[in-house]
Amino acid sequence: MKRISLIAFILINICSYGQVLDNPLSSIVIDYENPQKFEIAQITVTGNNFTDANIIILMSGLQAGQVITLPGEETREALEKLWKQKLFSDIELGLSKVDGTKLSLVIAVKERPRLSKYSIKGLKKGETNNIRDEITLDKNQLITEDLVNKTNREIEAYFFDKGFYSIKTTFIKEADPEKPNYEILRIDINKGKKVKVENIIFEGNANIEDAKLRKLLKPKRMYKKINIFASSKYVAETYEESRPAILAKYSSLGYRDAYLLYDTVEQISPDRVNLRIGISEGKKYYFRHITWTGNTKYRTTLLDTLLGIKKGEVYDQSRLDNKLFMSENGFDVSSLYMDDGYLFFNINPVEVLVENDSIDLEMRIYEGKQATVNRVTITGNDKTSDFVALRVIRTRPGDKFSRSDIQRSMRELAQLGFFDPEGLDVNPKPNPQNGTVDIEYKVAEKPSDQIEASGGWGGFGGFVGTLGLTLNNFSSRKMLQKGGWNPIPAGDGQKLSLRAQSNGPQFQGYNFSFTEPWLGGKKPNSLSISLFHNVQSTFSFAKDRPKFTTSGGSIGFGKQLKFPDDYFSFSTSLTYQRYGLHDWANFGAAELGFTNGYANNLSISTILGRNSTNHPIYPTEGSSFSASIQFTPPYSLINTKKDYTNLTAQEKFKWVELVKTKFSGQWYIGFPANAKRQFVVAPAYRFGAVSPWNKDIGYSPFELFRVGGSGLSNFVLYGTDIVAQRGYDEGKISDPQYGQSALPIYTKYSIEIRYPLTVGQSSTIYVQSFLEAGNAYNSFQDFNPFEVRRAGGVGVRLFLPMFGLLGVDYAWPMDASKYDQKGIFHFFIGQQF
């Protein structure tokens, strides 16, 4: 029988898993042929500063009262379990007491160091802050190899997305002198150079040029090739997402068997790669016979016409899908059925024969029953009343289901201006058992009320400041209700506007307006009321100083039309203005022809408009048109006994008479189609003209056009229209020297190219370049639409919920006079809440 000490026995059993404590107690006789059993009387833990002793004992698997065998596996397994926790850098197991067949164990541990803090070097400040947001290091974490490796992976993932693939990261651990068993982690990052594509090599593409295929990929260009709109940065994830576009392109040209033979990334230097793509094009296919089955609602000839695919045309899968399921203009077979209530409609194009290069298709249709709308609900409108949203929705309970009605409803909800267009969604819930559908519209409120605090340089008058409050979702109904002020009565879609404008004693303007868009609550018939009072004077504070006042008000009625289509609207208004002059010999007196007295302007305005834009802030399709006529009673033609050639100016304009016509139109064309961010080309045209009823009286000094500048409403008080034209100071188109006089006719052309940096609920930001041309004329005899003054420039627009719409443009005049600047900024600012 071989006798050894317990310490030697334990060392043999635990091998490399740990150590035992020195044991001052007498040796235990161990017989390998006859193992002895001992009962654990007690287990104690030493060296643990953070980990609870009971937890350590629990993790070891040992417990007081347990009978273990010596020699045996229990002690070795206990140490294995503790090492697997990766909480300790050293573990020792030993005896503290032996009493017969009972023994007491001691587990001595040395805990791994914890993270005190960490630092990052090798990067710019902005990149360092971004990395801190990406990695998941926190104080008091155990510093393990897993933690270091995880941090390294997070750093690499961040820079991989940025196009850096040669990242080298070094981790250095230093003991924290102020905290025992804590360490400081120093992270040194060398991100290397950004990896770019040196060349994109296509092989096997006999029918599509390399340049056309390259445009489908990201990156779109090769290194050192100039294209300001494309990047040569190589990001694997982005490249892989764009790669299927190659086969989609081939499929659209009839090569439906095309596939990629290989796709390799060849590293030619630490920061350059070549992309090599092999293509098997296959055979080109064509449509042959197309037949229809299951169609009882519509004739085959109608479906053939709507499909628009002829025998012998190239087999284009994307075109086929577009004509069957998802045409942007709604001219597809699915829309035909679903706009007529066939919600459960389904169509399955089946290839019944492929012969040589020709394909025969059978369109198998399941029409189903027509579905009717059961319930229509709206969710997410925390501020706006339900009836305000529901009244613009085109899907009504009891109506046949119509997909186009849903699409139009989504547009109308966006056009209200109360909801974020990017947050709109619809959830149809079909009930096949009874042939009905419940439709839930989901909206997200956005700030719509506006506080205006703006200022601008208004030419001769100097700085003009404006304060305004516009409540676009006001509720007069809640004004007297308990709890209706939160903080203001809101939610009924009414508009209330208060505005004050001044540059000190020389000018003050006050405006009030109120609009009810649904008068009576049943139809979109609007009622609007406005009041205004403006005073223009000198810079003197004297009580009896010269001044020019304008006071008046208007009442208007508007209606949405159904013919020619329901994008049209019609409105008419009655306006009265009274002009008062007291010793007024300043700007405007020459046009008026008198310095003391009054003039009255009673006019009727009629406007016909059409708006089919798809977004209130950044439209990418549709158009907006407006044509108006404003006229006063023809007083001089009624009273023919007067000799109007010899009347004074005060007598001529005691009651102003004129006819004023205006037209404006703007188109929005987004490209490329279906892109998440679209360029938008926005051409526009504006025209205005004032004509007298009586040639003996001539042009009235009122209601003329003042052209030039940013369109800042300066203090011209006698009904002048302010027309913006960038590149020139305020009014310098109609009055090149002083910028004050207005003329009876103007024309203006413009085109903008816009690109969105971001479009979403939190903000909309887009940049633009523009060209403008326009002019103002003394009479129709002088009118020449090609005799214009041109300008070009660039700008940026920002719409933020907190600040509203902000914009800055810089424009250069191309036909500058000696009074014009070489370049000029135009800006405005508003705030929303």
C-alpha positions in Angstrom: 0.0 0.0 0.0 1.3 3.3 -1.0 0.9 6.1 1.5 0.9 9.8 0.4 -0.3 13.0 2.0 -3.7 14.6 1.1 -1.9 17.5 -0.4 -0.1 15.3 -2.9 -3.3 13.5 -3.7 -5.2 16.7 -4.5 -2.3 18.0 -6.6 -2.4 14.8 -8.7 -6.2 15.0 -9.1 -6.5 18.6 -10.1 -3.4 18.5 -12.4 -3.3 21.9 -14.1 -6.7 23.2 -13.0 -5.5 24.8 -9.8 -3.4 24.7 -6.7 -3.9 23.6 -3.1 -3.0 25.6 0.0 -0.2 24.5 2.2 -1.7 22.2 4.9 -0.2 22.4 8.4 -2.3 19.5 9.5 -1.1 15.9 9.8 -1.2 13.8 6.7 -4.1 11.6 5.8 -3.3 8.1 4.8 -4.6 7.5 1.3 -5.1 4.0 0.0 -5.7 4.0 -3.9 -7.0 0.5 -3.7 -9.4 1.4 -1.0 -10.5 5.1 -1.4 -11.8 6.8 1.7 -14.9 8.8 2.1 -15.0 12.2 3.9 -17.9 14.5 4.7 -17.4 18.2 4.1 -18.1 19.9 7.4 -17.5 23.5 6.1 -16.4 25.4 3.1 -14.8 28.9 3.4 -13.7 31.3 0.7 -10.8 33.8 0.8 -9.5 36.4 -1.6 -12.9 37.5 -2.9 -13.5 41.2 -2.9 -16.4 41.5 -5.4 -17.9 38.0 -5.8 -20.1 36.7 -3.0 -18.6 33.7 -1.2 -21.9 31.8 -1.4 -21.9 32.3 -5.1 -18.4 30.9 -5.4 -19.3 27.8 -3.4 -22.4 27.3 -5.5 -20.4 27.6 -8.7 -17.9 24.9 -7.4 -20.7 22.4 -7.0 -19.4 21.5 -3.5 -21.6 21.9 -0.4 -21.4 21.3 3.3 -22.7 17.8 4.3 -21.6 16.4 0.9 -19.6 13.1 1.0 -16.6 13.1 -1.2 -14.2 10.3 -2.1 -10.5 10.7 -1.7 -9.0 10.0 -4.1 -11.9 11.0 -6.4 -13.2 13.4 -9.1 -15.2 15.8 -6.9 -12.4 18.2 -6.2 -11.1 18.2 -9.8 -14.6 18.9 -11.2 -15.1 21.7 -8.6 -12.0 23.5 -9.9 -13.0 23.0 -13.5 -16.4 24.7 -12.8 -14.7 27.6 -11.2 -12.2 28.1 -14.0 -15.0 28.1 -16.6 -16.6 31.1 -15.0 -13.6 33.2 -16.1 -13.9 35.3 -13.0 -10.6 34.5 -11.5 -6.9 34.6 -12.5 -5.9 32.1 -9.8 -7.7 29.4 -7.8 -6.4 27.3 -4.9 -8.2 24.5 -3.0 -7.0 23.2 0.4 -7.8 22.0 3.9 -8.3 24.0 7.0 -9.3 21.2 9.4 -9.6 17.4 9.5 -11.6 15.7 12.2 -11.9 12.0 11.7 -14.0 11.5 8.6 -15.0 15.2 8.4 -12.9 17.9 6.8 -13.2 21.6 6.2 -12.2 23.0 2.7 -10.8 26.4 1.8 -11.3 27.9 -1.7 -8.8 30.7 -2.2 -9.3 32.9 -5.3 -7.6 35.8 -6.9 -10.2 37.8 -8.8 -9.5 39.2 -12.3 -8.9 42.9 -12.5 -11.8 45.2 -13.2 -12.0 48.1 -15.6 -11.3 51.5 -13.9 -11.4 53.5 -17.1 -10.2 53.4 -20.7 -8.7 55.8 -23.2 -8.6 55.9 -27.0 -5.8 57.4 -29.1 -4.9 57.5 -32.8 -8.2 59.0 -34.0 -9.7 62.5 -34.4 -11.9 63.8 -31.7 -15.1 63.2 -33.7 -14.1 59.6 -34.5 -13.2 59.0 -30.9 -16.6 60.1 -29.7 -18.3 57.9 -32.3 -16.2 54.9 -31.2 -17.1 55.5 -27.6 -20.8 55.3 -28.7 -20.2 52.0 -30.6 -18.2 50.0 -28.0 -19.8 48.5 -24.9 -17.0 49.1 -22.3 -18.3 50.1 -18.9 -16.6 50.8 -15.5 -16.3 47.8 -13.2 -16.4 45.2 -16.0 -14.1 42.2 -15.6 -11.2 42.5 -18.0 -11.1 39.2 -19.8 -9.9 38.1 -23.2 -13.5 37.9 -24.3 -14.1 41.5 -23.4 -11.0 42.6 -25.3 -11.9 40.6 -28.4 -15.5 41.8 -28.3 -14.3 45.4 -28.2 -11.9 44.8 -31.1 -14.8 43.4 -33.2 -16.9 46.4 -32.4 -14.1 48.8 -33.5 -13.5 46.8 -36.7 -17.3 46.7 -37.5 -17.5 50.5 -37.2 -14.6 51.2 -39.5 -15.6 48.4 -42.0 -18.8 50.4 -42.6 -16.7 53.4 -43.4 -14.5 51.6 -45.9 -11.4 50.9 -43.7 -10.3 47.3 -43.9 -6.7 47.5 -42.5 -7.5 48.3 -38.9 -4.9 47.6 -36.3 -5.9 47.9 -32.6 -3.6 47.5 -29.6 -4.8 47.0 -26.1 -2.5 47.8 -23.2 -3.5 47.1 -19.6 -2.1 49.3 -16.8 -2.7 48.9 -13.1 -4.7 51.8 -11.6 -2.5 53.1 -8.7 -5.5 54.5 -7.0 -7.7 51.4 -7.0 -6.3 47.9 -6.0 -7.2 45.2 -8.5 -8.4 47.7 -11.1 -6.8 48.4 -14.5 -6.8 51.1 -17.0 -7.2 50.0 -20.6 -5.3 51.9 -23.2 -6.7 51.4 -26.8 -4.5 52.5 -29.7 -6.3 52.5 -33.0 -4.6 52.7 -36.4 -7.5 52.7 -38.9 -5.2 52.6 -41.9 -6.3 53.9 -45.3 -9.8 53.8 -46.7 -10.2 50.9 -49.1 -11.3 52.0 -52.6 -12.0 50.2 -55.8 -9.2 50.4 -58.3 -11.1 48.7 -61.1 -14.3 46.8 -61.7 -13.7 44.1 -64.3 -16.7 42.4 -66.0 -16.1 39.2 -68.0 -18.6 37.4 -70.2 -20.9 40.4 -70.8 -21.2 40.5 -74.6 -24.6 42.3 -74.7 -24.3 45.0 -72.0 -21.4 47.5 -71.8 -19.2 47.6 -68.8 -20.1 51.3 -68.1 -23.9 50.4 -67.9 -23.3 47.5 -65.5 -20.9 49.6 -63.4 -23.7 52.2 -62.8 -25.8 49.5 -61.2 -23.2 48.8 -58.5 -22.0 50.6 -55.4 -19.4 51.9 -55.6 -20.4 53.3 -59.0 -17.0 54.5 -60.0 -13.4 53.4 -60.0 -10.5 55.1 -58.2 -9.3 58.3 -59.9 -12.4 58.5 -62.1 -14.1 61.9 -61.7 -17.8 61.8 -60.7 -18.8 64.2 -57.9 -22.1 62.2 -57.4 -20.4 58.8 -57.0 -17.9 57.3 -54.5 -15.2 54.7 -55.1 -15.2 53.6 -51.4 -15.6 49.9 -51.1 -18.0 48.7 -48.4 -18.7 45.0 -48.7 -22.3 45.1 -47.3 -23.3 47.9 -49.7 -21.6 46.2 -52.6 -23.4 42.9 -51.9 -26.8 44.7 -51.7 -26.3 46.4 -55.1 -25.0 43.2 -56.9 -28.5 41.7 -57.6 -29.2 44.7 -59.9 -26.9 43.1 -62.5 -29.2 40.1 -63.0 -32.2 42.4 -62.8 -30.8 44.4 -65.6 -30.3 41.3 -67.7 -33.8 40.0 -66.9 -35.3 43.3 -68.1 -33.5 42.8 -71.5 -34.8 39.2 -71.9 -31.8 37.3 -70.5 -33.7 35.6 -67.8 -31.2 32.7 -67.5 -28.3 35.0 -66.8 -26.3 34.3 -63.6 -23.0 35.2 -62.0 -20.2 32.7 -62.6 -18.0 34.2 -60.0 -17.6 37.4 -57.9 -14.2 38.0 -56.4 -12.6 40.8 -54.5 -8.8 41.0 -55.3 -6.7 42.9 -52.8 -4.0 44.6 -54.8 -2.7 46.9 -52.0 -3.6 47.6 -48.4 -6.1 50.3 -49.6 -7.0 49.2 -53.1 -9.1 46.3 -54.4 -10.3 45.1 -57.8 -13.8 43.7 -58.3 -13.9 40.9 -60.8 -17.4 39.7 -61.9 -18.0 36.8 -64.4 -21.4 36.7 -66.1 -23.1 33.9 -68.0 -25.7 35.8 -70.1 -27.6 32.9 -71.6 -30.3 33.1 -74.3 -32.5 36.1 -75.0 -36.2 35.4 -74.7 -39.3 36.9 -76.2 -43.1 37.0 -75.3 -45.2 34.8 -77.6 -48.8 33.8 -76.8 -50.5 35.3 -73.7 -53.9 33.9 -72.6 -56.3 34.6 -69.7 -58.4 32.2 -67.6 -60.8 32.9 -64.7 -61.7 36.5 -65.8 -65.5 36.9 -65.7 -65.5 40.6 -64.7 -63.5 42.1 -67.5 -63.1 41.0 -71.2 -59.8 39.5 -72.4 -59.4 42.3 -74.9 -59.5 44.9 -72.1 -56.9 43.0 -70.1 -54.7 42.6 -73.2 -54.9 46.3 -73.8 -54.1 47.1 -70.1 -51.2 44.6 -70.1 -49.8 46.3 -73.3 -47.4 43.4 -74.2 -47.3 42.3 -77.8 -46.1 39.0 -79.3 -42.4 39.2 -80.2 -41.5 41.8 -77.6 -38.5 41.1 -75.3 -39.4 39.1 -72.3 -39.0 41.6 -69.4 -40.0 40.2 -66.1 -40.0 43.6 -64.3 -42.3 45.0 -67.0 -44.6 42.1 -66.7 -44.8 42.5 -62.9 -45.3 46.2 -63.3 -48.3 45.8 -65.6 -49.8 43.0 -63.5 -49.2 44.3 -59.9 -47.6 47.6 -59.2 -47.7 50.3 -61.9 -46.9 53.7 -60.5 -49.7 55.4 -62.4 -52.2 52.7 -61.4 -52.7 51.3 -64.9 -52.2 47.7 -64.0 -54.4 44.6 -63.9 -54.4 44.4 -60.1 -55.4 48.0 -59.7 -58.3 47.5 -62.2 -59.7 44.8 -60.0 -58.9 46.2 -56.6 -60.2 49.7 -57.4 -63.6 48.0 -58.1 -63.7 46.2 -54.7 -62.0 42.9 -55.6 -59.7 42.9 -52.5 -59.3 39.1 -52.6 -58.2 39.2 -56.3 -55.2 37.2 -57.2 -53.4 36.7 -60.5 -50.7 34.1 -61.2 -48.7 34.2 -64.5 -47.8 30.7 -65.5 -45.2 29.8 -68.2 -47.1 27.0 -70.0 -44.5 26.6 -72.8 -40.9 27.6 -73.4 -39.9 26.8 -77.0 -36.5 27.9 -78.3 -36.4 31.6 -77.4 -40.2 32.1 -77.1 -42.4 31.9 -73.9 -46.1 31.3 -73.8 -47.9 32.6 -70.7 -51.3 31.8 -69.1 -52.7 34.4 -66.7 -54.7 32.5 -64.1 -57.1 34.9 -62.3 -59.0 34.4 -59.1 -61.4 37.3 -58.9 -63.2 36.5 -55.6 -66.0 38.5 -54.3 -66.2 42.3 -54.1 -65.3 43.5 -50.6 -67.0 46.4 -48.9 -65.5 48.7 -46.2 -66.8 47.8 -42.8 -64.9 50.0 -40.2 -62.5 52.9 -40.8 -60.3 53.9 -37.9 -57.4 56.2 -37.3 -54.7 55.9 -34.7 -51.7 58.0 -33.5 -53.6 61.3 -33.7 -52.8 62.5 -30.2 -53.7 66.2 -30.9 -55.9 66.2 -34.0 -59.5 65.3 -33.6 -60.7 62.1 -35.3 -63.2 63.9 -37.4 -60.6 66.2 -38.9 -58.6 63.2 -40.3 -61.6 61.0 -41.1 -63.3 63.7 -43.2 -60.5 63.8 -45.8 -60.3 60.0 -46.0 -61.9 58.6 -49.2 -62.7 55.1 -47.9 -66.1 55.2 -46.2 -68.0 52.4 -44.4 -70.3 50.7 -46.9 -68.3 51.7 -50.0 -66.6 49.2 -52.2 -63.0 48.6 -51.4 -60.7 50.7 -53.6 -56.9 50.7 -53.5 -56.7 54.1 -55.3 -59.0 55.5 -52.7 -56.6 54.4 -50.0 -53.6 55.9 -51.9 -55.5 59.2 -52.3 -56.5 59.1 -48.6 -52.8 58.8 -47.6 -52.0 61.9 -49.8 -54.9 63.9 -48.3 -53.7 63.1 -44.8 -50.2 64.3 -45.7 -51.5 67.4 -47.3 -53.3 68.4 -44.0 -49.9 69.4 -42.7 -50.6 67.9 -39.2 -49.0 64.5 -39.8 -45.5 63.4 -40.8 -45.7 62.1 -44.4 -43.0 59.5 -43.6 -44.9 58.2 -40.6 -48.2 57.5 -42.5 -49.3 53.9 -42.8 -52.4 51.9 -43.6 -53.4 48.5 -42.3 -56.3 46.8 -44.2 -57.8 43.9 -42.2 -59.8 41.6 -44.6 -62.7 39.5 -43.3 -63.1 36.8 -46.1 -66.0 35.2 -44.2 -68.4 38.1 -44.7 -66.6 39.8 -47.6 -65.7 43.0 -45.7 -62.5 44.8 -44.8 -61.6 47.0 -41.8 -59.1 49.8 -42.7 -56.9 51.3 -40.0 -54.9 54.5 -40.9 -51.8 55.1 -38.7 -50.5 58.6 -38.4 -47.8 60.4 -36.4 -48.4 63.9 -35.3 -45.9 66.6 -36.1 -45.6 70.2 -35.1 -47.8 72.4 -37.3 -48.3 75.6 -35.3 -45.7 78.2 -36.0 -44.1 81.2 -34.2 -42.4 83.5 -36.7 -39.5 85.6 -35.6 -37.8 86.8 -38.7 -35.9 89.7 -40.0 -34.4 90.9 -43.3 -33.0 93.9 -45.0 -35.7 95.6 -47.0 -33.8 97.9 -49.2 -34.4 101.6 -48.6 -36.4 100.9 -45.5 -33.5 99.1 -43.7 -34.1 96.2 -41.3 -37.6 94.9 -41.0 -38.6 92.6 -38.1 -41.6 90.3 -38.0 -43.3 88.6 -35.1 -46.1 86.2 -35.9 -48.2 83.4 -34.5 -49.9 80.9 -36.8 -52.0 78.1 -35.4 -52.6 75.7 -38.3 -54.6 73.2 -36.2 -56.7 75.6 -34.1 -60.0 74.8 -32.4 -62.5 77.6 -31.7 -64.9 74.9 -30.4 -62.6 74.1 -27.5 -62.1 77.8 -26.4 -65.0 77.6 -23.9 -64.7 73.9 -23.1 -63.2 72.9 -19.7 -59.7 71.6 -20.3 -59.7 72.8 -23.9 -56.6 75.0 -23.4 -53.7 72.6 -23.4 -51.9 75.0 -23.8 -54.1 76.4 -26.6 -57.3 75.1 -28.1 -56.2 72.8 -30.9 -57.1 69.8 -33.0 -60.0 70.9 -35.3 -58.0 71.9 -38.3 -58.9 75.7 -38.2 -56.2 78.3 -39.0 -55.6 81.4 -36.8 -52.9 83.8 -37.7 -51.6 87.0 -35.9 -48.8 88.9 -37.4 -47.0 92.2 -36.6 -44.2 93.8 -38.7 -42.2 96.9 -38.0 -38.9 98.7 -38.4 -39.6 101.3 -35.8 -41.6 104.5 -36.3 -41.4 104.4 -40.1 -43.5 101.3 -40.5 -45.9 99.1 -38.6 -48.2 96.4 -40.0 -50.8 94.3 -38.2 -52.7 91.3 -39.6 -55.3 88.9 -38.4 -56.9 86.0 -40.2 -59.0 83.0 -39.5 -60.0 80.1 -41.7 -62.5 77.3 -41.2 -61.7 74.7 -43.9 -64.9 72.7 -43.4 -67.7 75.2 -43.0 -70.7 73.2 -41.5 -68.5 70.1 -41.1 -69.9 68.1 -44.0 -68.2 69.3 -47.1 -64.7 70.9 -47.8 -66.2 74.4 -48.1 -63.9 76.9 -46.5 -64.7 80.3 -44.9 -61.9 82.8 -44.3 -61.9 86.2 -42.6 -59.0 88.7 -42.4 -58.4 92.2 -41.0 -55.3 94.3 -41.5 -54.0 97.8 -40.6 -50.7 99.2 -41.8 -49.0 102.6 -41.1 -46.1 104.1 -43.0 -44.5 107.2 -41.8 -41.2 109.1 -41.5 -38.7 108.3 -38.8 -40.1 111.1 -36.7 -42.0 110.4 -33.5 -44.1 113.6 -33.8 -47.8 113.1 -33.3 -48.8 115.0 -36.4 -46.0 113.5 -38.6 -46.8 112.6 -42.3 -48.2 109.2 -42.7 -49.9 106.8 -45.1 -52.3 104.3 -43.7 -54.0 101.2 -45.1 -56.9 99.5 -43.4 -59.3 96.8 -44.5 -60.6 93.3 -44.4 -61.8 90.5 -46.5 -64.2 87.5 -46.4 -63.7 84.5 -48.7 -65.4 81.2 -49.6 -63.6 78.2 -51.0 -64.8 74.9 -52.4 -63.1 71.7 -53.6 -64.3 70.7 -57.0 -65.0 67.3 -58.5 -64.6 68.3 -62.1 -62.4 68.0 -64.1 -61.0 66.1 -61.2 -61.0 66.5 -57.4 -57.5 68.0 -57.3 -59.2 71.3 -58.4 -60.4 74.0 -56.0 -62.3 77.2 -56.4 -62.4 80.2 -54.1 -63.8 83.7 -54.2 -63.4 86.6 -51.8 -64.7 90.2 -51.2 -62.0 92.7 -50.1 -62.3 96.3 -49.0 -59.2 98.5 -48.4 -59.1 102.2 -47.4 -56.0 104.2 -48.0 -55.4 107.4 -46.1 -52.8 110.1 -46.8 -51.8 112.9 -44.4 -49.1 115.3 -45.8 -47.6 112.3 -47.5 -44.8 113.4 -50.0 -42.5 110.4 -49.7 -42.2 107.2 -51.7 -45.4 106.4 -53.4 -46.7 110.0 -53.6 -45.5 110.4 -57.2 -47.5 107.3 -58.3 -50.6 108.4 -56.3 -50.6 112.0 -57.5 -51.9 113.5 -54.3 -50.6 114.0 -50.7 -53.8 114.4 -48.7 -57.0 112.5 -49.0 -58.5 109.0 -49.2 -58.9 106.2 -51.7 -61.2 103.1 -51.5 -60.7 99.8 -53.1 -63.6 97.3 -53.2 -62.8 94.2 -55.2 -63.9 90.7 -55.9 -61.3 88.0 -56.4 -61.8 84.5 -57.9 -59.1 81.8 -57.9 -59.1 78.4 -59.7 -56.3 76.1 -58.6 -55.1 72.6 -58.9 -52.6 70.8 -56.6 -51.6 67.2 -57.1 -48.2 67.2 -55.3 -47.4 64.2 -53.2 -45.5 65.9 -50.3 -46.1 69.2 -48.6 -42.4 70.0 -48.0 -40.4 68.0 -50.6 -42.7 67.0 -53.5 -41.2 64.6 -56.0 -44.2 64.4 -58.3 -47.3 66.3 -59.3 -47.9 69.9 -60.0 -49.5 73.0 -58.6 -51.4 75.6 -60.7 -53.3 78.7 -59.9 -55.2 81.2 -62.1 -57.0 84.2 -60.6 -58.9 87.4 -61.6 -59.5 90.3 -59.3 -61.8 93.2 -60.4 -63.5 96.2 -59.0 -66.8 97.7 -60.2 -66.4 99.8 -63.4 -67.5 103.0 -61.7 -66.4 105.2 -64.6 -68.3 103.1 -67.2 -71.4 103.4 -65.1 -71.2 107.2 -64.7 -70.4 108.2 -68.3 -71.3 111.9 -67.7 -68.0 112.7 -66.0 -65.0 113.9 -68.0 -62.3 111.7 -66.4 -59.5 113.3 -68.4 -59.6 116.5 -66.4 -60.2 115.0 -62.9 -57.6 115.4 -60.1 -55.7 112.2 -58.9 -57.8 112.4 -55.7 -61.0 112.3 -57.7 -59.8 109.6 -60.1 -58.8 107.2 -57.3 -61.5 108.0 -54.7 -62.9 104.6 -55.8 -60.1 102.5 -57.4 -61.1 100.5 -60.5 -59.0 97.8 -62.2 -58.9 94.3 -63.5 -56.0 92.1 -62.3 -55.1 88.7 -63.6 -52.4 86.3 -62.3 -51.2 82.9 -63.2 -48.7 80.6 -61.5 -47.6 77.0 -62.2 -45.0 74.6 -61.0 -44.2 71.0 -61.9 -42.2 68.5 -59.8 -40.3 65.7 -61.6 -38.4 63.2 -59.4 -35.7 60.9 -60.7 -34.5 58.2 -60.7 -37.9 56.5 -60.2 -38.4 54.5 -57.0 -35.1 55.8 -55.5 -35.2 56.5 -51.7 -33.6 59.9 -52.4 -34.7 61.5 -55.6 -33.4 64.5 -57.4 -36.2 66.8 -58.3 -36.5 69.2 -61.2 -39.0 71.9 -60.5 -39.7 74.3 -63.4 -42.1 77.2 -62.7 -43.8 80.1 -64.4 -45.6 83.2 -63.0 -47.4 86.0 -64.7 -49.4 89.0 -63.6 -51.1 92.0 -65.3 -53.3 94.9 -64.2 -55.6 96.6 -66.7 -57.7 99.7 -66.4 -61.5 99.7 -67.0 -61.2 103.2 -68.5 -58.3 104.4 -70.6 -59.0 108.0 -69.7 -58.2 107.2 -66.0 -55.3 104.9 -66.9 -53.4 102.5 -64.6 -54.2 102.7 -61.0 -51.2 103.1 -58.7 -52.8 100.4 -56.6 -52.4 96.6 -56.9 -49.3 96.7 -59.0 -46.3 94.4 -59.0 -43.0 95.1 -57.2 -40.4 92.6 -58.5 -37.0 91.6 -57.1 -35.3 90.3 -54.0 -36.3 87.5 -51.6 -40.0 88.4 -51.6 -39.8 90.1 -48.2 -43.1 91.9 -47.6 -41.7 95.4 -47.2 -43.8 98.5 -46.3 -45.4 99.3 -49.6 -49.0 99.9 -48.5 -51.1 100.5 -51.5 -52.0 96.9 -52.4 -48.7 96.0 -54.1 -47.9 92.4 -54.9 -44.3 91.5 -53.8 -42.7 89.1 -56.3 -39.4 87.5 -55.4 -36.6 87.2 -57.9 -33.3 86.1 -56.4 -30.0 87.7 -57.5 -31.3 91.3 -57.2 -32.2 93.6 -54.2 -35.7 94.1 -53.1 -37.8 95.7 -55.9 -34.8 96.3 -58.2 -36.3 94.5 -61.1 -39.3 96.8 -61.3 -37.4 99.9 -60.1 -33.6 99.4 -60.8 -32.5 102.5 -59.0 -34.6 102.8 -55.8 -36.5 99.5 -55.6 -39.7 101.2 -54.6 -41.9 101.7 -57.6 -44.2 99.0 -58.9 -45.3 98.2 -62.5 -48.6 96.8 -63.9 -47.2 93.7 -65.7 -44.5 91.1 -64.9 -43.4 87.7 -66.0 -41.1 85.2 -64.3 -39.5 81.9 -65.2 -37.5 79.6 -62.9 -36.1 76.2 -62.6 -34.7 74.5 -59.6 -32.8 71.2 -59.2 -33.1 69.9 -55.7 -31.5 67.0 -53.8 -32.6 65.8 -50.3 -30.0 65.2 -47.7 -32.7 63.9 -45.3 -36.5 63.6 -45.5 -38.2 62.3 -42.3 -40.1 63.1 -39.2 -37.3 64.8 -37.4 -36.1 67.0 -40.2 -36.2 67.7 -43.9 -33.0 69.1 -45.5 -32.4 69.6 -49.1 -29.9 71.6 -51.3 -30.8 73.2 -54.6 -29.4 75.1 -57.5 -31.6 77.5 -59.5 -31.9 79.7 -62.5 -34.4 82.6 -62.7 -35.4 85.1 -65.3 -38.1 87.8 -65.1 -39.0 91.4 -65.7 -41.7 94.0 -65.1 -43.2 96.3 -67.8 -45.0 99.6 -68.0 -47.7 98.4 -70.3 -48.8 95.7 -72.7 -47.1 97.6 -75.5 -43.8 97.2 -73.7 -44.4 93.6 -72.7 -41.8 91.2 -74.1 -41.6 87.8 -72.5 -38.1 87.3 -73.8 -36.8 90.6 -72.5 -35.9 89.4 -69.0 -33.2 89.8 -66.4 -31.5 86.6 -65.4 -29.9 85.2 -62.3 -28.5 81.9 -61.0 -27.5 80.6 -57.6 -27.5 77.8 -55.0 -29.2 77.4 -51.7 -30.3 75.1 -48.9 -33.6 74.5 -47.2 -34.1 73.0 -43.7 -37.4 72.1 -42.1 -37.0 71.2 -38.4 -39.9 70.7 -36.0 -38.3 73.0 -33.5 -37.3 75.8 -35.8 -39.7 75.5 -38.8 -38.5 76.3 -42.3 -35.1 78.0 -42.7 -33.4 78.9 -46.0 -30.4 80.5 -47.3 -29.7 81.3 -51.0 -26.8 83.0 -52.7 -27.5 84.3 -56.2 -25.6 86.0 -59.0 -27.3 88.5 -61.3 -26.5 87.8 -65.0 -28.0 91.1 -66.2 -26.9 93.5 -63.5 -27.3 97.2 -63.8 -25.0 99.7 -62.2 -27.3 99.7 -59.1 -27.0 96.0 -58.5 -24.6 94.0 -56.4 -22.4 91.3 -57.9 -23.9 88.7 -55.6 -26.5 88.7 -52.9 -27.7 86.5 -50.0 -31.4 85.9 -49.5 -32.5 84.4 -46.2 -35.4 83.8 -43.9 -36.1 82.1 -40.6 -39.1 80.7 -38.7 -39.7 78.8 -35.5 -42.2 76.0 -34.7 -43.4 74.3 -31.6 
